[in-house]
Amino acid sequence: MDIEASRRIRNPFLQTVYEHHTNPIWDRQRLTQQFPVEKWYSCDIQQFPEHLQHLFIQCCLDNQTEVFLDKSYEKSDWFFTQMWHSLAKVFLGFVMSTTSVNGLLGRGSMFVFSTNQFRTLLGISETWKADHLLDLGAGDGAVTQQIAAHFRQITTTEMSPTMQWRLGQKGYRVVNINEWAGPTCRYDVISCLNLIDRCDQPISILHDIHRSLSPGGVAIISLVLPFKPFVESGALQNKPSEQLNIEGRSWEHQAASFINNVLLPAGFTLQSFTRLPYLCEGDMSRPFYSLDDAVFIVKADSTGIEHL
């Protein structure tokens, strides 16, 4: 891209159009040249203790992930829609959280794993079916849709009113965040994706997940590393009231710390884990956004919960 030529264009809209046609980051065919795609999935397994190394599952860029990226590139080129979203976000951001703004505008859908990656992590076949899925903090339901076909019943939770509305549009049952962990509530699979680092009481949620799993049930827990927790409160970002003891600086060290200092004391047994990109649809500035996710498949240990 000719940076000087871009700077000479004074009209912001024309400058954006010019950059979309000249900056290589907008060229879908050059994805692997412009973004560290291999790093999205890479892991130095030798940094983990030996008893954890064999539980790591290597994933890669697959077809469903490619489709999500295709749509992200396409939507980022909808100039007038993106301009409207940018303008609306500025004004709505004074009274609504970023999540609620995205839900209202129908933007910023997320992608954590594909259907095939989900099956690989759980070790299940295409025909595997379970009774009840609980998806905590389900957002707009886009991630839920990747695995919905494997369940007869789906329950979701979501703090954002506009995201609750989006979940209802997709036909998912939405319950209050204080109702899913009742004494009679049991689930075959509980999905808790990128919620632990965005909620006020992550330890309490992990304990509730442990108590709410059916015998033999599994939980899918993911969080972004490096670990930087905060809680959305309107337009503010606050510190959570419960702190997780996650140590280390690299992705590998923090993932191992989360297993040893959080998951195991919370009464879980690790079944498998992997590294995946946590993808989000882009805007006028970037075709998509990506964070480094750690995804863990765990079962409730019958020995119970230790003090975290």
Wavefront OBJ file of the C-alpha trace (Angstrom):
o trace
v 0.000 0.000 0.000
v 1.235 3.531 -0.854
v 1.050 5.128 2.612
v 1.844 8.604 1.324
v -0.941 8.399 -1.262
v -3.346 7.293 1.464
v -2.388 10.253 3.638
v -3.021 12.696 0.790
v -6.646 11.572 0.596
v -8.459 13.903 3.004
v -11.931 12.380 2.784
v -12.093 9.592 5.475
v -14.520 7.496 3.453
v -12.402 7.663 0.281
v -9.287 6.935 2.342
v -10.932 3.783 3.715
v -11.973 2.675 0.226
v -8.442 3.263 -1.042
v -6.885 1.260 1.794
v -9.305 -1.618 1.252
v -8.114 -1.857 -2.333
v -4.390 -1.384 -1.722
v -3.547 -2.708 1.771
v -2.682 -6.434 1.568
v -4.435 -7.206 4.886
v -7.741 -6.888 2.998
v -6.704 -9.480 0.405
v -8.379 -12.746 1.466
v -5.993 -14.748 -0.697
v -3.030 -13.437 1.303
v -4.372 -14.403 4.725
v -1.432 -16.619 5.678
v 1.054 -13.961 4.537
v -0.543 -11.128 6.530
v -1.592 -12.961 9.693
v 0.242 -15.541 11.867
v -2.231 -18.338 11.100
v 0.128 -21.161 12.120
v 0.728 -19.463 15.481
v -3.036 -19.474 16.136
v -2.789 -23.231 16.711
v 0.841 -23.735 17.745
v 1.912 -24.983 21.146
v 5.313 -25.800 22.607
v 4.103 -28.951 24.308
v 7.453 -29.432 26.049
v 6.590 -26.500 28.332
v 3.817 -28.606 29.898
v 4.353 -31.254 32.598
v 4.655 -34.757 31.135
v 1.301 -35.884 32.538
v -0.454 -33.167 30.491
v 1.435 -33.394 27.209
v -0.529 -36.332 25.770
v -3.830 -34.524 26.418
v -3.050 -31.708 23.967
v -4.915 -31.992 20.651
v -3.387 -30.239 17.672
v -5.947 -28.362 15.563
v -5.573 -26.402 12.332
v -7.392 -24.010 10.031
v -10.338 -26.029 8.725
v -13.211 -25.466 6.315
v -15.721 -23.959 8.761
v -13.103 -21.550 10.077
v -12.324 -20.563 6.484
v -16.030 -19.919 5.836
v -16.232 -17.650 8.898
v -13.206 -15.706 7.652
v -14.728 -15.459 4.157
v -17.855 -13.855 5.633
v -15.785 -11.537 7.812
v -13.837 -10.252 4.827
v -17.074 -9.798 2.902
v -18.834 -7.877 5.683
v -15.845 -5.606 6.297
v -16.251 -4.373 2.707
v -19.848 -3.266 3.320
v -18.709 0.356 3.617
v -22.015 2.062 4.301
v -23.092 -0.598 6.802
v -19.751 -0.341 8.587
v -20.006 3.459 8.671
v -23.466 3.215 10.219
v -22.236 0.696 12.782
v -19.269 2.903 13.703
v -21.482 5.952 14.155
v -24.123 4.055 16.141
v -21.479 2.471 18.364
v -20.161 5.893 19.384
v -23.544 7.129 20.609
v -24.905 3.843 21.981
v -21.634 3.214 23.818
v -22.534 5.926 26.324
v -25.504 3.937 27.620
v -24.829 0.313 26.603
v -22.027 -2.213 26.902
v -20.056 -3.143 23.788
v -21.710 -6.576 23.864
v -25.209 -5.066 23.920
v -24.354 -2.625 21.119
v -23.118 -5.523 18.986
v -26.284 -7.488 19.739
v -28.507 -4.586 18.744
v -26.631 -3.920 15.522
v -26.150 -7.589 14.642
v -22.373 -7.211 14.375
v -19.268 -8.735 15.920
v -20.195 -12.432 15.780
v -17.608 -14.742 17.326
v -16.043 -18.046 16.293
v -14.266 -20.395 18.707
v -14.314 -23.850 17.133
v -15.837 -25.662 14.186
v -18.183 -28.618 14.475
v -15.371 -31.008 13.536
v -13.023 -29.468 16.087
v -15.735 -29.871 18.740
v -16.122 -33.551 17.829
v -12.367 -34.106 17.919
v -11.990 -32.474 21.329
v -14.830 -34.545 22.815
v -13.866 -37.699 20.940
v -17.364 -38.164 19.485
v -18.755 -39.221 16.118
v -21.019 -37.337 13.696
v -24.023 -39.307 14.967
v -23.353 -38.735 18.691
v -26.347 -37.233 20.472
v -26.835 -36.019 24.044
v -29.905 -34.757 25.819
v -29.109 -31.332 27.245
v -26.576 -28.592 26.437
v -26.136 -25.522 28.625
v -24.273 -22.659 26.941
v -23.203 -20.033 29.477
v -22.711 -16.526 28.110
v -23.873 -17.640 24.684
v -23.709 -14.206 23.036
v -25.684 -14.121 19.794
v -25.727 -17.930 19.559
v -23.338 -18.154 16.609
v -20.976 -20.484 18.489
v -23.914 -22.471 19.882
v -25.035 -23.180 16.321
v -21.774 -25.004 15.589
v -22.644 -27.783 18.045
v -26.446 -27.555 18.347
v -27.141 -30.585 16.130
v -25.657 -32.888 18.781
v -28.267 -32.004 21.429
v -31.993 -32.573 21.883
v -32.393 -29.619 24.237
v -30.421 -26.373 24.471
v -30.473 -23.852 27.306
v -28.497 -20.602 27.227
v -27.651 -17.727 29.543
v -26.632 -14.200 28.631
v -26.356 -10.939 30.567
v -26.925 -8.628 27.608
v -30.629 -7.953 26.844
v -29.965 -7.522 23.120
v -28.015 -10.785 22.972
v -30.893 -12.499 24.812
v -33.116 -11.212 22.022
v -30.746 -12.629 19.382
v -30.731 -16.011 21.132
v -34.527 -16.007 21.172
v -34.552 -15.282 17.442
v -32.535 -18.460 16.907
v -35.003 -20.460 18.989
v -32.802 -21.038 22.029
v -34.241 -21.087 25.534
v -32.727 -18.318 27.657
v -32.738 -18.538 31.458
v -31.710 -16.018 34.091
v -28.062 -16.207 35.131
v -29.206 -17.145 38.652
v -31.485 -19.987 37.514
v -29.307 -22.436 35.592
v -27.572 -23.995 38.616
v -30.581 -25.060 40.675
v -30.549 -28.253 42.806
v -32.424 -30.228 40.129
v -30.641 -28.764 37.070
v -28.372 -31.250 35.316
v -26.694 -31.009 31.911
v -24.817 -33.482 29.724
v -22.529 -30.763 28.358
v -21.890 -27.293 29.756
v -20.198 -24.809 27.461
v -18.443 -21.905 29.174
v -16.568 -20.153 26.395
v -14.586 -17.007 27.161
v -16.748 -16.231 30.177
v -14.366 -17.099 33.022
v -12.208 -14.057 32.215
v -15.219 -11.755 31.737
v -17.358 -12.487 34.799
v -17.351 -11.182 38.367
v -17.272 -14.547 40.161
v -15.373 -17.104 38.054
v -14.662 -19.449 40.991
v -18.347 -19.615 41.917
v -19.260 -20.351 38.290
v -16.743 -23.214 38.131
v -18.207 -24.695 41.320
v -21.735 -24.389 39.917
v -20.625 -26.080 36.688
v -19.149 -28.942 38.719
v -22.406 -29.435 40.639
v -24.600 -29.147 37.523
v -22.992 -31.792 35.313
v -24.877 -35.047 34.856
v -22.942 -38.239 35.685
v -20.416 -38.648 32.893
v -21.085 -35.137 31.618
v -18.368 -32.803 30.326
v -17.701 -29.085 30.435
v -16.008 -27.067 27.691
v -14.169 -24.147 29.251
v -12.157 -21.591 27.322
v -10.415 -18.349 28.118
v -8.182 -15.890 26.358
v -4.469 -15.969 27.210
v -2.606 -13.948 28.291
v -5.122 -13.705 31.116
v -6.522 -10.172 31.516
v -9.880 -10.427 33.315
v -12.466 -7.667 33.442
v -16.217 -7.324 33.873
v -18.395 -5.235 31.557
v -20.648 -2.813 33.417
v -22.325 -0.562 30.898
v -19.494 1.275 29.191
v -17.085 0.505 32.074
v -14.670 -2.378 32.617
v -14.300 -3.398 36.263
v -12.114 -5.915 38.077
v -13.808 -9.195 39.095
v -14.498 -9.729 42.789
v -13.035 -13.272 42.622
v -9.428 -13.654 41.474
v -8.002 -16.698 39.692
v -4.438 -17.769 40.449
v -3.010 -17.926 36.925
v 0.765 -17.557 36.688
v 3.326 -17.394 33.910
v 3.933 -15.218 30.876
v 3.673 -17.548 27.862
v 0.480 -19.151 26.554
v 1.793 -22.554 27.580
v 2.745 -21.559 31.130
v -0.580 -19.799 31.741
v -2.559 -22.726 30.303
v -0.703 -25.153 32.586
v -1.242 -22.820 35.535
v -4.976 -22.657 34.828
v -5.129 -26.459 34.792
v -3.112 -26.969 37.980
v -4.199 -23.930 40.016
v -7.824 -23.593 38.937
v -9.398 -26.570 37.151
v -7.996 -29.379 39.300
v -8.716 -27.651 42.645
v -12.225 -26.895 41.349
v -12.827 -30.640 41.181
v -12.323 -31.288 37.473
v -10.402 -33.949 35.593
v -8.840 -32.795 32.333
v -9.811 -34.844 29.274
v -8.156 -32.802 26.529
v -7.130 -29.262 25.631
v -6.052 -27.249 22.622
v -5.102 -23.831 21.329
v -7.489 -22.054 18.959
v -7.982 -18.533 17.628
v -10.910 -16.663 19.169
v -12.146 -14.894 16.054
v -14.467 -11.916 15.776
v -15.977 -10.276 12.705
v -14.118 -7.148 11.641
v -15.019 -3.572 10.830
v -13.649 -0.725 8.715
v -10.245 -1.023 10.377
v -9.613 -4.776 10.093
v -11.259 -7.688 8.261
v -11.392 -9.667 11.533
v -9.948 -9.715 15.030
v -8.175 -12.617 16.715
v -7.160 -13.522 20.266
v -5.361 -16.635 21.557
v -7.804 -19.037 23.190
v -7.124 -22.021 25.428
v -9.933 -24.598 25.298
v -10.280 -27.322 27.941
v -12.548 -30.380 28.047
v -13.120 -31.481 31.647
v -15.219 -33.896 33.693
v -16.365 -33.493 37.280
v -14.120 -35.428 39.658
v -16.098 -37.443 42.214
v -13.548 -36.570 44.903
v -15.034 -33.101 45.189
v -13.912 -29.473 45.218
v -10.898 -28.006 46.954
v -10.634 -24.440 48.184
v -9.411 -22.095 45.441
l 1 2 3 4 5 6 7 8 9 10 11 12 13 14 15 16 17 18 19 20 21 22 23 24 25 26 27 28 29 30 31 32 33 34 35 36 37 38 39 40 41 42 43 44 45 46 47 48 49 50 51 52 53 54 55 56 57 58 59 60 61 62 63 64 65 66 67 68 69 70 71 72 73 74 75 76 77 78 79 80 81 82 83 84 85 86 87 88 89 90 91 92 93 94 95 96 97 98 99 100 101 102 103 104 105 106 107 108 109 110 111 112 113 114 115 116 117 118 119 120 121 122 123 124 125 126 127 128 129 130 131 132 133 134 135 136 137 138 139 140 141 142 143 144 145 146 147 148 149 150 151 152 153 154 155 156 157 158 159 160 161 162 163 164 165 166 167 168 169 170 171 172 173 174 175 176 177 178 179 180 181 182 183 184 185 186 187 188 189 190 191 192 193 194 195 196 197 198 199 200 201 202 203 204 205 206 207 208 209 210 211 212 213 214 215 216 217 218 219 220 221 222 223 224 225 226 227 228 229 230 231 232 233 234 235 236 237 238 239 240 241 242 243 244 245 246 247 248 249 250 251 252 253 254 255 256 257 258 259 260 261 262 263 264 265 266 267 268 269 270 271 272 273 274 275 276 277 278 279 280 281 282 283 284 285 286 287 288 289 290 291 292 293 294 295 296 297 298 299 300 301 302 303 304 305 306 307 308
